[in-house]
């Protein structure tokens, strides 16, 4: 049985992410709108639009994530940020999301979705990721997941 994911993203990004996820040997069913869901999603993904777009401030991300969390609980939220978002990694640990990925590679995204059960903050390009358990933060290379 495949996991049902709810994906919020701009159309071009949404289509690419949907193709990536549905190509994974029937592991995932992707709903692009709430109306397409069959029951509750197992995971909600939100791909934030590029830098300078509306909703890129920490406060607006926090607010939108809280609304998504209230609406779709108990499904965890995975936030996908574009390169150049301008937010400090230290502030990202405060966001109410199960994980945050910055410009992930397809493999990093698939691994995060597969292993989501703790929290992720991972920045590509630097080779370093910051993971948190809501109270404790530490740096770890290669975006490894801690439980």
C-alpha positions as CSV (number, residue, x, y, z in Angstrom):
1,X,0.0,0.0,0.0
2,X,1.4,3.4,-0.9
3,X,1.8,6.4,1.4
4,X,-0.5,9.3,0.6
5,X,1.3,12.6,0.4
6,X,-0.2,16.1,0.1
7,X,2.0,18.5,-1.8
8,X,1.7,22.3,-1.8
9,X,4.0,23.9,-4.4
10,X,4.0,26.3,-7.4
11,X,2.7,24.5,-10.5
12,X,6.1,23.8,-12.2
13,X,7.7,22.6,-9.0
14,X,4.7,20.6,-8.0
15,X,4.7,18.8,-11.3
16,X,8.4,17.9,-11.1
17,X,8.0,16.7,-7.4
18,X,4.9,14.7,-8.3
19,X,6.8,12.9,-11.1
20,X,9.7,12.2,-8.8
21,X,7.6,10.8,-6.0
22,X,5.2,8.8,-8.1
23,X,8.1,7.1,-10.0
24,X,9.2,5.4,-6.8
25,X,7.8,1.9,-7.4
26,X,4.3,2.8,-6.2
27,X,5.6,3.9,-2.8
28,X,3.7,7.2,-2.9
29,X,0.4,8.6,-4.0
30,X,0.6,12.3,-4.4
31,X,-2.4,14.6,-3.9
32,X,-1.9,18.0,-5.4
33,X,-5.0,19.4,-3.8
34,X,-6.9,18.5,-0.6
35,X,-9.8,17.4,-2.8
36,X,-7.7,14.6,-4.3
37,X,-7.0,13.0,-0.9
38,X,-8.6,9.7,0.0
39,X,-8.6,10.1,3.8
40,X,-5.8,11.7,5.7
41,X,-2.3,12.2,4.2
42,X,0.7,10.5,5.8
43,X,2.9,13.5,5.1
44,X,2.3,17.1,4.0
45,X,5.1,18.7,1.8
46,X,5.2,22.4,1.3
47,X,7.7,23.7,-1.3
48,X,8.1,27.4,-0.7
49,X,8.5,29.5,-3.9
50,X,11.8,31.2,-4.7
51,X,13.6,34.1,-2.9
52,X,11.8,37.4,-2.8
53,X,8.4,35.6,-3.1
54,X,5.6,36.4,-0.7
55,X,5.7,34.3,2.4
56,X,9.5,34.0,2.7
57,X,9.8,35.7,6.1
58,X,10.3,33.6,9.2
59,X,7.1,34.9,10.8
60,X,5.0,34.1,7.7
61,X,6.5,30.6,7.4
62,X,5.8,30.0,11.1
63,X,2.2,31.2,10.7
64,X,1.5,29.1,7.6
65,X,3.1,26.0,9.1
66,X,1.0,26.4,12.2
67,X,-2.1,26.6,10.0
68,X,-1.1,23.5,8.0
69,X,-0.3,21.6,11.2
70,X,-3.7,22.4,12.7
71,X,-5.4,21.4,9.5
72,X,-3.5,18.2,8.7
73,X,-2.4,16.8,12.1
74,X,-1.3,14.2,12.8
75,X,0.5,14.2,9.5
76,X,4.1,15.5,9.8
77,X,5.0,18.6,7.7
78,X,8.1,18.7,5.5
79,X,9.2,22.2,4.5
80,X,11.2,22.6,1.3
81,X,13.1,25.8,1.0
82,X,14.8,27.3,-2.2
83,X,18.4,28.3,-2.3
84,X,18.9,32.0,-1.3
85,X,15.9,32.0,1.1
86,X,17.9,34.3,3.5
87,X,16.8,32.6,6.7
88,X,19.3,31.7,9.3
89,X,19.7,28.0,10.0
90,X,19.4,28.7,13.8
91,X,15.9,30.2,13.3
92,X,14.7,27.3,11.2
93,X,14.8,25.0,14.2
94,X,12.0,27.0,15.8
95,X,9.6,26.3,12.9
96,X,6.7,23.9,13.7
97,X,7.7,21.4,11.0
98,X,8.9,17.8,11.3
99,X,11.6,18.7,8.9
100,X,13.1,21.4,6.7
101,X,15.2,20.8,3.6
102,X,17.0,23.5,1.7
103,X,17.4,22.8,-2.1
104,X,17.5,19.0,-1.6
105,X,18.7,16.6,-4.2
106,X,16.1,14.1,-5.3
107,X,17.9,11.5,-3.2
108,X,17.9,13.7,-0.1
109,X,14.2,14.4,-0.5
110,X,13.3,10.7,-0.9
111,X,15.4,9.7,2.1
112,X,13.8,12.4,4.2
113,X,10.3,11.3,3.2
114,X,11.2,7.6,3.8
115,X,12.7,8.2,7.2
116,X,10.6,11.1,8.5
117,X,10.0,10.4,12.1
118,X,12.3,12.9,13.8
119,X,13.2,16.3,12.5
120,X,15.5,17.4,9.7
121,X,17.2,20.6,8.7
122,X,19.5,20.1,5.9
123,X,21.2,22.5,3.5
124,X,22.6,21.2,0.3
125,X,25.7,22.8,-1.2
126,X,27.4,23.0,2.2
127,X,27.4,19.3,2.8
128,X,26.2,20.0,6.3
129,X,22.8,19.7,7.8
130,X,21.3,20.7,11.1
131,X,19.0,18.3,12.8
132,X,16.9,19.0,15.9
133,X,14.8,17.2,18.4
134,X,12.9,20.4,19.3
135,X,15.2,21.0,22.3
136,X,18.6,19.9,21.2
137,X,20.4,21.0,18.0
138,X,23.6,19.7,16.5
139,X,25.5,19.7,13.2
140,X,25.9,16.5,11.3
141,X,27.4,15.9,7.8
142,X,25.6,14.3,4.9
143,X,22.0,14.9,6.1
144,X,21.9,11.8,8.2
145,X,18.7,11.2,10.1
146,X,18.7,10.8,13.9
147,X,15.8,9.2,15.8
